[in-house]
């Protein structure tokens, strides 16, 4: 996994922790911040996978224009 993938996983885990802490201390700001971190990390992870798959797709080469013998 690349550094970007690990950063997204850390964001997702941090979001879960903030959500649970916010729910435990009845602080809605911390809880919603955790939800947004979780969703943002998940969307960033999906976006990076889609971006990398589109960028790394090899372009099909056009057939060469070699003369054909009869």
PyMOL CGO cylinders between C-alpha atoms (Angstrom):
from pymol import cmd
from pymol.cgo import CYLINDER

trace = [
    CYLINDER, 0.00, 0.00, 0.00, 1.19, 3.48, -0.79, 0.3, 1, 1, 1, 1, 1, 1,
    CYLINDER, 1.19, 3.48, -0.79, 1.49, 6.38, 1.61, 0.3, 1, 1, 1, 1, 1, 1,
    CYLINDER, 1.49, 6.38, 1.61, -1.74, 7.90, 0.31, 0.3, 1, 1, 1, 1, 1, 1,
    CYLINDER, -1.74, 7.90, 0.31, -3.60, 4.66, 1.04, 0.3, 1, 1, 1, 1, 1, 1,
    CYLINDER, -3.60, 4.66, 1.04, -2.20, 4.55, 4.57, 0.3, 1, 1, 1, 1, 1, 1,
    CYLINDER, -2.20, 4.55, 4.57, -3.15, 8.20, 5.10, 0.3, 1, 1, 1, 1, 1, 1,
    CYLINDER, -3.15, 8.20, 5.10, -6.74, 7.42, 4.07, 0.3, 1, 1, 1, 1, 1, 1,
    CYLINDER, -6.74, 7.42, 4.07, -6.85, 4.40, 6.38, 0.3, 1, 1, 1, 1, 1, 1,
    CYLINDER, -6.85, 4.40, 6.38, -5.58, 6.55, 9.25, 0.3, 1, 1, 1, 1, 1, 1,
    CYLINDER, -5.58, 6.55, 9.25, -8.29, 9.14, 8.50, 0.3, 1, 1, 1, 1, 1, 1,
    CYLINDER, -8.29, 9.14, 8.50, -10.95, 6.43, 8.55, 0.3, 1, 1, 1, 1, 1, 1,
    CYLINDER, -10.95, 6.43, 8.55, -9.71, 5.03, 11.87, 0.3, 1, 1, 1, 1, 1, 1,
    CYLINDER, -9.71, 5.03, 11.87, -9.38, 8.51, 13.36, 0.3, 1, 1, 1, 1, 1, 1,
    CYLINDER, -9.38, 8.51, 13.36, -12.94, 9.27, 12.25, 0.3, 1, 1, 1, 1, 1, 1,
    CYLINDER, -12.94, 9.27, 12.25, -14.22, 6.14, 14.00, 0.3, 1, 1, 1, 1, 1, 1,
    CYLINDER, -14.22, 6.14, 14.00, -12.36, 7.08, 17.18, 0.3, 1, 1, 1, 1, 1, 1,
    CYLINDER, -12.36, 7.08, 17.18, -13.65, 10.67, 17.13, 0.3, 1, 1, 1, 1, 1, 1,
    CYLINDER, -13.65, 10.67, 17.13, -17.19, 9.44, 16.54, 0.3, 1, 1, 1, 1, 1, 1,
    CYLINDER, -17.19, 9.44, 16.54, -16.99, 7.06, 19.47, 0.3, 1, 1, 1, 1, 1, 1,
    CYLINDER, -16.99, 7.06, 19.47, -15.43, 9.69, 21.76, 0.3, 1, 1, 1, 1, 1, 1,
    CYLINDER, -15.43, 9.69, 21.76, -18.06, 12.24, 20.73, 0.3, 1, 1, 1, 1, 1, 1,
    CYLINDER, -18.06, 12.24, 20.73, -20.82, 9.74, 21.45, 0.3, 1, 1, 1, 1, 1, 1,
    CYLINDER, -20.82, 9.74, 21.45, -19.30, 8.87, 24.81, 0.3, 1, 1, 1, 1, 1, 1,
    CYLINDER, -19.30, 8.87, 24.81, -18.96, 12.45, 26.09, 0.3, 1, 1, 1, 1, 1, 1,
    CYLINDER, -18.96, 12.45, 26.09, -22.19, 13.68, 24.44, 0.3, 1, 1, 1, 1, 1, 1,
    CYLINDER, -22.19, 13.68, 24.44, -20.36, 16.22, 22.30, 0.3, 1, 1, 1, 1, 1, 1,
    CYLINDER, -20.36, 16.22, 22.30, -22.01, 16.45, 18.92, 0.3, 1, 1, 1, 1, 1, 1,
    CYLINDER, -22.01, 16.45, 18.92, -19.22, 18.51, 17.32, 0.3, 1, 1, 1, 1, 1, 1,
    CYLINDER, -19.22, 18.51, 17.32, -16.60, 15.81, 17.93, 0.3, 1, 1, 1, 1, 1, 1,
    CYLINDER, -16.60, 15.81, 17.93, -19.01, 13.10, 16.81, 0.3, 1, 1, 1, 1, 1, 1,
    CYLINDER, -19.01, 13.10, 16.81, -19.90, 14.82, 13.53, 0.3, 1, 1, 1, 1, 1, 1,
    CYLINDER, -19.90, 14.82, 13.53, -16.24, 15.64, 12.94, 0.3, 1, 1, 1, 1, 1, 1,
    CYLINDER, -16.24, 15.64, 12.94, -15.53, 11.92, 13.24, 0.3, 1, 1, 1, 1, 1, 1,
    CYLINDER, -15.53, 11.92, 13.24, -18.31, 11.06, 10.80, 0.3, 1, 1, 1, 1, 1, 1,
    CYLINDER, -18.31, 11.06, 10.80, -16.96, 13.56, 8.27, 0.3, 1, 1, 1, 1, 1, 1,
    CYLINDER, -16.96, 13.56, 8.27, -13.41, 12.22, 8.68, 0.3, 1, 1, 1, 1, 1, 1,
    CYLINDER, -13.41, 12.22, 8.68, -14.67, 8.67, 8.16, 0.3, 1, 1, 1, 1, 1, 1,
    CYLINDER, -14.67, 8.67, 8.16, -16.67, 9.54, 5.04, 0.3, 1, 1, 1, 1, 1, 1,
    CYLINDER, -16.67, 9.54, 5.04, -13.91, 11.80, 3.68, 0.3, 1, 1, 1, 1, 1, 1,
    CYLINDER, -13.91, 11.80, 3.68, -11.24, 9.15, 4.16, 0.3, 1, 1, 1, 1, 1, 1,
    CYLINDER, -11.24, 9.15, 4.16, -13.42, 6.53, 2.51, 0.3, 1, 1, 1, 1, 1, 1,
    CYLINDER, -13.42, 6.53, 2.51, -14.22, 8.77, -0.48, 0.3, 1, 1, 1, 1, 1, 1,
    CYLINDER, -14.22, 8.77, -0.48, -10.56, 9.77, -0.84, 0.3, 1, 1, 1, 1, 1, 1,
    CYLINDER, -10.56, 9.77, -0.84, -9.55, 6.09, -0.83, 0.3, 1, 1, 1, 1, 1, 1,
    CYLINDER, -9.55, 6.09, -0.83, -12.07, 5.27, -3.55, 0.3, 1, 1, 1, 1, 1, 1,
    CYLINDER, -12.07, 5.27, -3.55, -11.04, 8.36, -5.53, 0.3, 1, 1, 1, 1, 1, 1,
    CYLINDER, -11.04, 8.36, -5.53, -7.37, 7.40, -5.37, 0.3, 1, 1, 1, 1, 1, 1,
    CYLINDER, -7.37, 7.40, -5.37, -8.09, 3.85, -6.56, 0.3, 1, 1, 1, 1, 1, 1,
    CYLINDER, -8.09, 3.85, -6.56, -10.15, 5.16, -9.49, 0.3, 1, 1, 1, 1, 1, 1,
    CYLINDER, -10.15, 5.16, -9.49, -7.51, 7.78, -10.36, 0.3, 1, 1, 1, 1, 1, 1,
    CYLINDER, -7.51, 7.78, -10.36, -4.69, 5.24, -10.27, 0.3, 1, 1, 1, 1, 1, 1,
    CYLINDER, -4.69, 5.24, -10.27, -6.62, 2.74, -12.39, 0.3, 1, 1, 1, 1, 1, 1,
    CYLINDER, -6.62, 2.74, -12.39, -7.38, 5.38, -15.04, 0.3, 1, 1, 1, 1, 1, 1,
    CYLINDER, -7.38, 5.38, -15.04, -3.83, 6.76, -15.10, 0.3, 1, 1, 1, 1, 1, 1,
    CYLINDER, -3.83, 6.76, -15.10, -2.14, 3.35, -15.18, 0.3, 1, 1, 1, 1, 1, 1,
    CYLINDER, -2.14, 3.35, -15.18, -4.35, 1.99, -17.95, 0.3, 1, 1, 1, 1, 1, 1,
    CYLINDER, -4.35, 1.99, -17.95, -2.19, 1.29, -20.94, 0.3, 1, 1, 1, 1, 1, 1,
    CYLINDER, -2.19, 1.29, -20.94, -3.24, 2.88, -24.19, 0.3, 1, 1, 1, 1, 1, 1,
    CYLINDER, -3.24, 2.88, -24.19, -3.69, 0.38, -26.98, 0.3, 1, 1, 1, 1, 1, 1,
    CYLINDER, -3.69, 0.38, -26.98, -1.22, 0.96, -29.74, 0.3, 1, 1, 1, 1, 1, 1,
    CYLINDER, -1.22, 0.96, -29.74, -2.46, 1.65, -33.24, 0.3, 1, 1, 1, 1, 1, 1,
    CYLINDER, -2.46, 1.65, -33.24, -1.56, -1.01, -35.79, 0.3, 1, 1, 1, 1, 1, 1,
    CYLINDER, -1.56, -1.01, -35.79, 1.64, -0.26, -37.62, 0.3, 1, 1, 1, 1, 1, 1,
    CYLINDER, 1.64, -0.26, -37.62, 1.42, 1.03, -41.17, 0.3, 1, 1, 1, 1, 1, 1,
    CYLINDER, 1.42, 1.03, -41.17, 3.68, -1.61, -42.70, 0.3, 1, 1, 1, 1, 1, 1,
    CYLINDER, 3.68, -1.61, -42.70, 3.15, -2.31, -46.37, 0.3, 1, 1, 1, 1, 1, 1,
    CYLINDER, 3.15, -2.31, -46.37, 1.51, -5.65, -47.00, 0.3, 1, 1, 1, 1, 1, 1,
    CYLINDER, 1.51, -5.65, -47.00, 2.84, -7.93, -49.66, 0.3, 1, 1, 1, 1, 1, 1,
    CYLINDER, 2.84, -7.93, -49.66, 0.29, -9.25, -52.18, 0.3, 1, 1, 1, 1, 1, 1,
]
cmd.load_cgo(trace, "trace")
